[in-house]
Amino acid sequence: MKVFIVGIHHKHQFGPCKTFPPAEQACDAFAAYLREQCLSHGIRTLAEEMSADARQKSGIFQTVPDCVAIKLGIAHVDCEPDIAEQACLGIKNEGDVKLESWFNDHPEHVVAENIRHMRDKREYEWVRRLSLLKDFPVLLVCGCAHSKSFADKIDAQGIKAQILAEEWEPSTVRIRGENPRGHII
């Protein structure tokens, strides 16, 4: 079993939507990059840090990874627990952690520790969900803040992890068919 990881800024994952301003060219570049990685690594499942709640909140029906999975005819799965699942798992969002810390007058290092603890809980849930999959190899698209820490967690569970891009940006990753300035040719 192997999981390939692509860390991104969520604006590239979501595509143009009410949360992020239109970024069509970057989304096209990200789709091309994902397609190339899926084909070159024999990916059978495309997973992402996403939930139905996040889609609804952002006003999107399909993400860039959704579209790539459909076009390639491979499985797609969301790894992020929805709001109800997060409550059951004791996961708080970062804003709530900061607000709670502010009310309790916690020092900055305690706030940072609490945020890291919540990120860890989320990432362990992603590990659990991916470990239940049947179709490997998997490519996981996640926020760039999770690339390294998630790779460590999944490796610790006996699933080989490889980071393909720690923080993918259209200008930092060359795609076959691009010139050195990142323009598609």
N, C-alpha and C positions, 0 to 999 in steps of 0.2 A: 504494500500500500504506500502510495506517495501523494503528497500534497504540494503543489506549486503555489507560491504566494505572490500576489501583485498588490503592493501598497499604493494607494492613490489618495487624492483629495476628492471628496465625495461629489464635487461638482462634475467631475468627469464620469463618474458612475451613474449619476442621475440623468445627465443630459439636460437640455433646456427644460425648465419647469418653473413653477412659481417660487421655489426656494432659491434657485440660482439663476442669474441672468443667462440669456441665450449663449451657448458655447458650442455651437454646432460643429465647427471645424475641429475643435479639440475632441469632441465626442466621436467624430468620424475617425480621427487618428487613434483614439483609444480602442474603438471597435476593430480597426485594422490590426492593432497590436495584439489584442486578445485573440482574434482569429488566428493570427500567425502562431502565437504561443500554443493555442489549443491544437493546431495541426502539427506543429513540430514536436510536441510532447505527448501526442496521442491522448489528449484529455477526453475523458468520458463523462465527467460531471463538472459543470461550471457553478461554483458556489459563491455567495457574496454576503457581506455584512449588510443585511437588509431584512426588513419585515413588512408585513401588510400595513401595519400602523405607520411606518416611515413612508411608504408609498402614498398612502392616503394623505398624510400631513403635507407632503411635498407636491401633491397633485400630479403624480405620475402613475401610469399604468404599467409601463415596461421600462426597465433600466437598460443601459447599454449591454451589460452581461446577459440579460434576458434575451435581447435581440440577437446577440451573437450565438447563444445556445440554440435558439430556434433555427437560425440560418444553417448552423452546422448539424442540426438534428441530434444534439446531445442533451443529456439531462441538465436541469437547472434546479438549484435549491437555495432558499434563503436560510442563513444560519442564525440571524439575530432573533432572540425571543421577542415576541410582541409585548405590549405594555402589561397585559394581564399575566403573562408568563414571567416577566421581570418581577412583578410584585410577588408572585409565588416563590421565586428564587431569591428574593431579598436584594434585588439589584435596583439601585437608584441611579437616575441620570445625573450627569455631572453638574448641571445647574442646581438640582436639589441638594447635592452634597455640598456645594459651595454655599448655598443659602443656609442650610442647617449649621454649617461651620461658622458662618457669620453670626447667626443667632447665639451660638454657643461660644463665641469669641475664641475660636481655635486659632493657634498660630499657623502660619503659611505651611510649615513642614507637615503639620497634621492634616491640613486640607489636601496637600499633595498625596500623602499616604492613603487617605480615604478615597480619593479619586482613583489611584492605582489599584486599590482593593476592589473597587467596583468594576474597573476594566478587566482585572483578573477574573472575576466571576463571569463576566460576559464571555471572555475568551475561553474559559473552561467549558462553558455551555456550547460554544462553537465546536470545540474538540469533541464533546460528547455527541453532538449531532453529526459531525463528519464521520466519526467512528462507526456510526450505524449504517452508513452508505454501502451499497454493493458495488457501484461502478467507479473504480479507480483506474487511472490516476484522476485526481481532482485539481482544479485550479480555483483558488480562493481569492476573490477581490475584497480587500478590506482597507480601512483607513490607514494611512501611512504610519500613524502612531502605534499601530498594532503589529506591523510586519515582523519585527525581531522578536517581540515578546510572545506572539502567537507561534512563531516557528519553534521557539524553545519549548513551549507547552506541548505542541503536537509531537515533537521529537521525543519528549519525555514519556509519551504514551506509546512509544514504539512505532509511530507512523513517521516515515521519512519525510522531512520538509525541505524544500528548496525555495529560497527567495529569488524570484525572477527580477523583480523591481521593488526596491525598498520604498521609493517615493516616485512613482511614474508621473512624468510631465511630458506633454507633447514635444517640447524642445529638447528634452534630455534623453529620449530614447529614439534611436533611429529605427525606422521600419523599412523593410525591403521595399524598394520602389520610391524611396525618398532621396532628395539631395541633401547635402550636409546641413543646410539651414532648416531642415524639417518640413519643407514643402513637398507635397506629394507630386511626383513626376510621372 
